[in-house]
Amino acid sequence: MAYEQAFGDICAQINATFEIRQLIKYCGGQPDKLVKSGEVFHAHCPIHGDDLFRTLVLNPRNNTYHCNHGNCPGSKPADFLDLIVRSKQKPLAQIIENLISEFGPDYFRLSQRQVEIVSIKSRESMSAATTNE
């Protein structure tokens, strides 16, 4: 399964491309409510739906996030794609396919072959989800 490694590389490439404001907007948050503090940004967490406190910490240097709310599923540091998966509650391959559809492969600097790999992976994940129901 050589395309498994290729899919991982695609995920890393997409994760590294995201601009913080677009990431928050895509997750259903409000980019205008972001607060910069040193090298990180603070936002309302789209995973547990906090509109009062800015518990989400986004680090653009290493493309990671974590939520400071102890009961949030995003309380452990993870990459930006994990934030999208958790906030949208969809499989990673489907998220990647949706991102490519919305932003276009050029935005993420993806080749046609990489887009095909994502499509294959997305079909597999949807097939597996249907089988598990």
C-alpha positions in Angstrom: 0.0 0.0 0.0 2.4 2.7 -1.3 -0.5 5.1 -1.5 -0.9 5.0 2.3 2.4 6.8 2.6 1.4 9.1 -0.2 -1.8 9.9 1.6 0.2 10.8 4.8 2.4 13.1 2.7 -0.7 14.8 1.3 -2.1 15.3 4.8 1.2 16.9 5.9 1.2 19.1 2.9 -2.3 20.3 3.4 -1.8 20.7 7.2 1.3 23.0 6.5 -0.7 25.1 4.0 -3.5 26.3 6.2 -3.7 29.9 7.3 -5.1 30.3 10.8 -8.1 32.5 9.9 -9.1 30.2 7.1 -8.8 27.2 9.4 -11.0 28.7 12.0 -13.6 29.8 9.4 -13.6 26.3 7.8 -14.2 24.8 11.2 -17.3 27.0 11.8 -15.5 29.5 14.0 -15.2 33.3 13.8 -11.9 34.4 12.5 -12.6 38.0 13.6 -12.6 36.7 17.2 -9.0 35.4 17.0 -6.6 36.9 19.5 -2.8 36.7 18.9 -0.6 36.2 22.0 3.1 35.9 21.2 3.5 33.2 18.6 0.1 31.6 19.1 -3.5 32.4 18.5 -6.5 31.9 20.8 -10.0 31.2 19.6 -13.3 29.9 20.7 -13.2 26.1 20.4 -15.3 24.7 17.6 -15.0 21.2 18.9 -16.9 21.6 22.2 -18.7 24.8 21.0 -17.3 27.3 23.6 -18.5 30.8 22.7 -17.5 32.4 26.0 -13.8 31.6 26.5 -11.0 31.4 24.0 -9.8 28.0 25.0 -8.4 26.9 21.7 -4.7 27.5 21.2 -3.3 27.4 17.6 0.4 27.3 16.9 1.2 28.3 13.3 4.9 27.6 13.7 4.3 23.8 14.0 0.7 23.7 12.7 -0.8 22.3 15.8 -3.6 23.1 18.2 -4.9 22.1 21.6 -7.9 23.1 23.7 -7.4 24.2 27.3 -10.8 22.9 28.3 -10.0 19.6 30.1 -13.2 17.8 28.9 -12.7 18.7 25.3 -11.7 15.9 22.9 -9.2 18.4 21.5 -7.3 18.8 24.8 -4.3 16.9 23.6 -2.0 18.6 21.0 -2.7 17.5 17.4 -2.3 18.9 13.9 -4.7 21.3 12.2 -6.4 18.5 10.2 -7.3 16.8 13.5 -9.1 20.0 14.5 -11.1 19.9 11.3 -11.9 16.2 11.7 -13.1 16.7 15.2 -15.1 19.9 14.5 -16.8 18.5 11.3 -17.0 14.9 12.7 -16.2 13.3 9.4 -13.4 10.8 8.4 -10.1 12.4 7.5 -10.2 11.2 3.8 -13.6 12.8 3.3 -12.3 16.0 5.0 -9.3 16.1 2.6 -11.5 15.5 -0.4 -13.9 18.3 0.7 -11.0 20.7 1.2 -9.6 20.0 -2.2 -13.1 20.5 -3.7 -13.6 23.8 -1.8 -10.2 25.4 -2.2 -8.9 23.6 -5.3 -5.8 21.4 -5.6 -3.6 24.4 -6.6 -4.2 26.0 -3.2 -2.6 23.0 -1.5 0.0 22.6 -4.4 -1.4 19.1 -5.1 -0.7 17.1 -8.3 -3.5 15.3 -10.2 -2.0 12.0 -8.9 -2.3 13.2 -5.3 -6.0 14.2 -5.9 -6.6 10.7 -7.3 -5.0 9.2 -4.2 -7.3 11.2 -2.0 -10.3 10.2 -4.0 -9.4 6.5 -3.6 -8.9 6.9 0.1 -12.2 8.7 0.5 -14.1 6.0 -1.3 -12.4 3.4 0.9 -13.4 5.2 4.1 -17.0 5.7 3.0 -17.2 2.1 2.0 -15.8 1.1 5.4 -18.3 3.3 7.2 -21.2 1.8 5.3 -19.9 -1.7 6.1 -19.7 -0.9 9.9 -23.3 0.4 10.0 
